[in-house]
Each structure stands twice: as C-alpha cells, then as structure tokens.
Amino acid sequence: MPVRIRLARGGAKKRPFYRIVVADSRRARDGKFIDQVGTYNPMLPKDSPERVKIDVEKTKDWIAKGAQPSDRVTLFLSKLDVVEKPVITEKTKKHLPKKKVLSAMSLFKSPTLDFGEQSVRLNEEGGGSSLKYFFSDPSVVTTPKTEITMPSVDVEFTFTQDTFNAISKASAVLGVPDVVLKGTAGGDIELTVTDRKNETSNDFSIKVGDNSPSDFTYYFKVENLKLLGGDYKVQVSAKGISHFSHVNKSVEYFIALEQA
C-alpha cells in the first residue's frame, strides 16, 4: 500500500485548518487516514509556534517504514531538520501570482499586469478598472515533478466562454459545488451544475455537444475550473483526467476528475 504523509483540510470556508496525516495515497485527499502526526494552521502568524505542530518522532517512524511526505510536508519537516530542504524551482517562487488571478483576468478585455514586490495589479488597457492580488506564500505552492501525458481520450467537446459564465453563475445562484459531464450514446452531451451529496439538489444543465460516443458520467468541481477567458477544446479520459486547450492562445490545463 503506497503511503503518504500529507495535509487533510478541515476548518470553515475561507478559514482553513489542516491535519498532517498518514494516508493511503490512493484515497481522496480529505478522506480516511491511518494516523495523524501534526497540524497546520495557516491563519496564524508565520512566527507562531502553533502554526505548524508536528510529532517528530512519530513522523520519523513513518518515514522509516516507507511513508513519503508531500512537498509541503517535506518543507515543514526540513525546518525541523528531519529531512533535507526541498529544491524550490523557479515556478514555485513567490513572484508568481496566485492561481486565482488567472480566472480574475477574464474580468478584463485587454488586461495588463504590473508586478510589485508582494502583489500583482491587473489593469484594463487604457484605464477604467483594476484589480490587486497578493502573492501566495511559497510554502503552499507546488508544481508537477513529471510531464503530464494525456491518456486515451473518451469524450471531446467545446467549452465556450458563454458556457463557463453560465456554469459559474448557476453554481453561485444555486449554491452547489459540482459539475457533471454526462452523455447518452448517440444523444446529447450535457454539463449539469448540482450538489452530488444532495439527492434533492436543484440543478442547471447546458448542452455542450451531440452524438455522444457512449454512455458516460464524469465529475468536476466548479472551484477547479480556474481558466483564462476564452473558448477551449476539451478532452476527457475515463482514467481520471481532462485536458482543456485554449482555441486561440497557447494555454492548456490538465484538470483531474472527481471520484464517482
């Protein structure tokens, strides 16, 4: 059984609190775990001794048994001299903006970016509107260690800016977090905004294709659709991953599917 030492989120909305847990790497990030070895509270000041608390001896014992710490946990442990400090590549340094700034750029027709020491300001070219974003703490930013390769494609459709706007608005109005991609062999392909955990949830559906190649159902989280504005060609694989490729720009995203 592949075992990881990683963060499991708890806390309230916009007030996160993480347990540092030992878990089967095949389980959902916030699902069941084997053991807890510490806590991480990003709401506390960086110099607070309560911000990161780790049972060092228990953690060392798990590492000796073969458990692999995640990048973020490795960074925490390096500060306690348990492991070597990880190499932070250029992509993880704090001069880069938060991921959310990408979707915020869709608020502008022709945005320009003005980078400061601790933040980036988005301005409408020619003036009129602006938006300010602060950079992420580098300890909470990670990048893939290997190149992502798209497996066999089972479904393809076009995800337009109008569809994205409709999905986002429906999610906010209905207060639901999930997007279901569903098709019936030979019939329509639809995206439905709903709450999978609530059998009586209100929902909103929009057609994104026709002549479905088979019967299928795939799941996304609305919060994971952080995209630059524009239309996208989308490929989805039954192996748990999707590829969004911008129609007019050299921009692409690989977004994991949620478990059924």
C-alpha positions as CSV (number, residue, x, y, z in Angstrom):
1,M,0.0,0.0,0.0
2,P,1.6,3.4,-1.1
3,V,1.6,5.6,2.0
4,R,1.9,9.4,2.0
5,I,2.3,12.0,4.8
6,R,0.2,14.9,3.6
7,L,-2.3,17.6,4.5
8,A,-6.0,17.0,5.1
9,R,-8.2,20.1,5.1
10,G,-10.7,20.9,7.8
11,G,-11.9,24.2,9.2
12,A,-14.6,26.5,7.8
13,K,-14.9,28.3,4.4
14,K,-12.1,30.8,4.0
15,R,-10.7,29.7,7.4
16,P,-8.7,26.6,6.6
17,F,-7.1,24.3,9.1
18,Y,-5.1,21.2,8.1
19,R,-4.3,18.0,9.8
20,I,-0.9,16.4,8.9
21,V,-1.9,12.8,8.3
22,V,-0.5,9.5,7.2
23,A,-2.8,8.1,4.5
24,D,-3.1,5.7,1.6
25,S,-2.1,7.8,-1.5
26,R,-5.0,6.2,-3.5
27,R,-7.6,7.7,-1.2
28,A,-9.2,11.1,-1.6
29,R,-7.2,14.0,-0.2
30,D,-9.6,14.7,2.7
31,G,-10.8,11.1,3.1
32,K,-9.9,8.4,5.7
33,F,-6.4,8.3,7.0
34,I,-4.2,5.9,9.0
35,D,-2.6,8.2,11.6
36,Q,-2.3,11.9,12.4
37,V,1.2,13.3,13.1
38,G,0.5,17.1,13.3
39,T,-1.5,20.2,12.4
40,Y,-1.0,23.2,10.2
41,N,-3.0,26.4,10.8
42,P,-2.2,29.0,8.0
43,M,-4.5,31.5,9.7
44,L,-1.9,32.1,12.5
45,P,1.2,34.4,12.1
46,K,4.2,32.8,10.4
47,D,6.2,33.2,13.6
48,S,3.6,31.5,15.8
49,P,4.8,28.2,17.3
50,E,1.2,26.9,16.9
51,R,1.2,27.5,13.1
52,V,2.9,24.1,12.4
53,K,2.9,21.4,15.0
54,I,4.5,18.0,14.2
55,D,5.2,14.9,16.3
56,V,8.7,14.5,15.0
57,E,9.4,11.0,16.5
58,K,6.1,9.6,15.1
59,T,6.8,11.2,11.7
60,K,10.4,9.7,11.6
61,D,8.9,6.3,12.4
62,W,6.5,6.5,9.5
63,I,9.2,7.7,7.1
64,A,11.4,4.8,8.3
65,K,8.5,2.5,7.3
66,G,8.5,4.0,3.8
67,A,5.9,6.8,4.0
68,Q,6.6,9.6,1.6
69,P,6.0,13.2,2.7
70,S,4.2,15.5,0.3
71,D,6.1,18.6,-1.0
72,R,4.5,20.9,1.6
73,V,5.1,18.5,4.5
74,T,8.7,18.0,3.3
75,L,9.2,21.8,3.6
76,F,7.8,21.7,7.1
77,L,10.0,18.8,8.1
78,S,13.1,20.4,6.7
79,K,12.7,23.3,9.1
80,L,12.8,20.8,11.9
81,D,15.9,19.1,10.4
82,V,14.0,15.9,9.8
83,V,14.7,15.8,6.1
84,E,16.7,17.9,3.6
85,K,15.1,21.1,2.4
86,P,13.4,20.5,-1.0
87,V,14.6,22.3,-4.1
88,I,12.2,25.1,-5.0
89,T,12.2,25.7,-8.7
90,E,11.6,29.0,-10.5
91,K,7.9,28.1,-10.9
92,T,7.3,27.9,-7.1
93,K,8.8,31.3,-6.1
94,K,6.5,33.9,-4.7
95,H,7.0,36.4,-7.5
96,L,4.4,34.4,-9.4
97,P,0.7,35.3,-8.9
98,K,-1.9,33.1,-7.3
99,K,-3.7,30.6,-9.5
100,K,-7.0,32.5,-8.9
101,V,-5.6,35.5,-10.7
102,L,-5.9,33.6,-14.0
103,S,-9.7,33.4,-13.7
104,A,-9.8,37.0,-12.5
105,M,-8.2,38.1,-15.8
106,S,-11.4,37.1,-17.5
107,L,-12.9,40.2,-15.9
108,F,-10.9,42.3,-18.4
109,K,-11.0,42.6,-22.1
110,S,-7.3,43.6,-22.5
111,P,-5.6,43.2,-19.1
112,T,-2.0,44.4,-18.4
113,L,-0.1,43.1,-15.4
114,D,2.0,45.3,-13.1
115,F,4.2,43.2,-10.8
116,G,5.2,44.6,-7.4
117,E,7.2,43.2,-4.5
118,Q,4.3,41.4,-2.8
119,S,1.4,41.7,-5.3
120,V,0.4,42.0,-8.9
121,R,-2.1,44.6,-10.2
122,L,-4.3,43.9,-13.2
123,N,-5.3,46.9,-15.2
124,E,-7.6,47.4,-18.1
125,E,-5.6,48.6,-21.0
126,G,-6.4,52.3,-21.4
127,G,-7.7,52.5,-17.8
128,G,-11.1,52.3,-16.3
129,S,-10.7,49.3,-13.9
130,S,-8.1,47.4,-11.9
131,L,-7.7,44.5,-9.5
132,K,-5.0,43.7,-7.0
133,Y,-3.8,40.3,-5.9
134,F,-1.2,39.3,-3.3
135,F,1.3,36.5,-4.0
136,S,0.9,33.1,-2.3
137,D,3.2,32.0,0.5
138,P,5.8,29.9,-1.4
139,S,5.3,27.1,1.2
140,V,1.8,26.4,-0.2
141,V,2.7,26.4,-3.9
142,T,3.8,23.2,-5.7
143,T,4.5,22.1,-9.3
144,P,4.3,18.7,-11.0
145,K,7.6,16.8,-10.9
146,T,6.9,15.0,-14.2
147,E,5.4,16.0,-17.5
148,I,1.7,15.2,-17.8
149,T,0.7,13.0,-20.6
150,M,-2.9,12.7,-21.7
151,P,-4.0,9.0,-21.8
152,S,-6.7,7.7,-24.3
153,V,-9.5,10.2,-25.0
154,D,-13.1,9.0,-24.4
155,V,-15.0,12.3,-24.9
156,E,-14.4,15.6,-26.7
157,F,-16.4,18.8,-26.6
158,T,-16.1,22.6,-26.8
159,F,-16.2,24.6,-23.6
160,T,-17.1,28.2,-24.6
161,Q,-16.7,31.4,-22.6
162,D,-20.5,31.7,-22.5
163,T,-20.8,28.1,-21.1
164,F,-18.2,28.9,-18.4
165,N,-20.1,32.1,-17.5
166,A,-23.4,30.1,-17.3
167,I,-21.8,27.4,-15.2
168,S,-20.2,29.8,-12.8
169,K,-23.4,31.9,-12.4
170,A,-25.6,28.8,-11.8
171,S,-23.2,27.5,-9.2
172,A,-23.3,30.8,-7.3
173,V,-27.0,31.2,-7.6
174,L,-27.9,27.6,-6.6
175,G,-25.1,27.3,-4.0
176,V,-23.9,24.0,-5.5
177,P,-20.3,22.9,-6.0
178,D,-20.3,20.1,-8.6
179,V,-20.3,19.9,-12.4
180,V,-21.5,16.6,-14.0
181,L,-20.5,15.8,-17.6
182,K,-23.0,13.3,-18.9
183,G,-23.7,11.7,-22.3
184,T,-26.1,9.1,-23.7
185,A,-24.9,7.0,-26.7
186,G,-26.0,8.8,-29.8
187,G,-27.6,11.6,-27.8
188,D,-26.6,14.9,-26.3
189,I,-23.6,15.7,-24.1
190,E,-24.5,18.0,-21.2
191,L,-22.9,19.8,-18.3
192,T,-25.0,19.9,-15.1
193,V,-24.3,22.1,-12.1
194,T,-25.6,20.3,-9.0
195,D,-24.7,19.0,-5.5
196,R,-23.8,15.3,-5.7
197,K,-24.3,14.8,-2.0
198,N,-27.9,16.1,-2.0
199,E,-30.4,13.9,-3.8
200,T,-32.9,16.8,-3.9
201,S,-30.4,19.4,-5.1
202,N,-31.5,22.0,-7.6
203,D,-29.6,21.8,-10.8
204,F,-28.9,23.6,-14.0
205,S,-28.0,21.9,-17.3
206,I,-26.5,23.2,-20.6
207,K,-25.8,21.3,-23.8
208,V,-22.2,21.2,-25.0
209,G,-22.3,18.6,-27.7
210,D,-24.3,15.9,-29.5
211,N,-23.9,12.4,-30.9
212,S,-22.3,11.1,-27.7
213,P,-19.9,8.2,-28.5
214,S,-21.2,6.2,-25.5
215,D,-23.0,6.4,-22.1
216,F,-20.7,8.1,-19.6
217,T,-20.8,10.3,-16.5
218,Y,-17.8,12.3,-15.2
219,Y,-17.5,14.7,-12.3
220,F,-15.7,18.1,-11.8
221,K,-15.6,20.6,-9.0
222,V,-16.7,24.1,-10.0
223,E,-13.8,25.5,-8.0
224,N,-11.3,23.6,-10.1
225,L,-12.3,25.4,-13.3
226,K,-9.8,28.2,-13.0
227,L,-9.4,29.2,-16.6
228,L,-8.2,32.2,-18.6
229,G,-11.1,33.7,-20.5
230,G,-11.9,32.2,-23.9
231,D,-13.1,29.1,-25.7
232,Y,-11.5,25.7,-25.0
233,K,-11.3,22.3,-26.8
234,V,-11.8,19.7,-24.0
235,Q,-10.7,16.1,-24.0
236,V,-11.7,13.8,-21.2
237,S,-10.3,10.4,-20.3
238,A,-12.0,7.7,-18.2
239,K,-8.7,7.3,-16.5
240,G,-9.4,10.4,-14.4
241,I,-8.1,13.4,-16.2
242,S,-9.2,16.1,-18.6
243,H,-7.3,18.4,-21.0
244,F,-8.5,22.0,-21.7
245,S,-6.7,23.6,-24.6
246,H,-7.4,27.2,-25.5
247,V,-8.7,27.7,-29.0
248,N,-6.8,31.0,-29.7
249,K,-3.9,31.0,-27.2
250,S,-1.0,28.8,-26.2
251,V,-2.7,27.9,-22.9
252,E,-3.7,24.5,-21.6
253,Y,-4.9,22.9,-18.4
254,F,-5.0,19.4,-17.1
255,I,-7.8,19.1,-14.6
256,A,-8.4,15.9,-12.5
257,L,-11.8,14.3,-12.5
258,E,-13.5,13.7,-9.1
259,Q,-14.2,10.2,-7.9
260,A,-17.6,8.7,-8.9
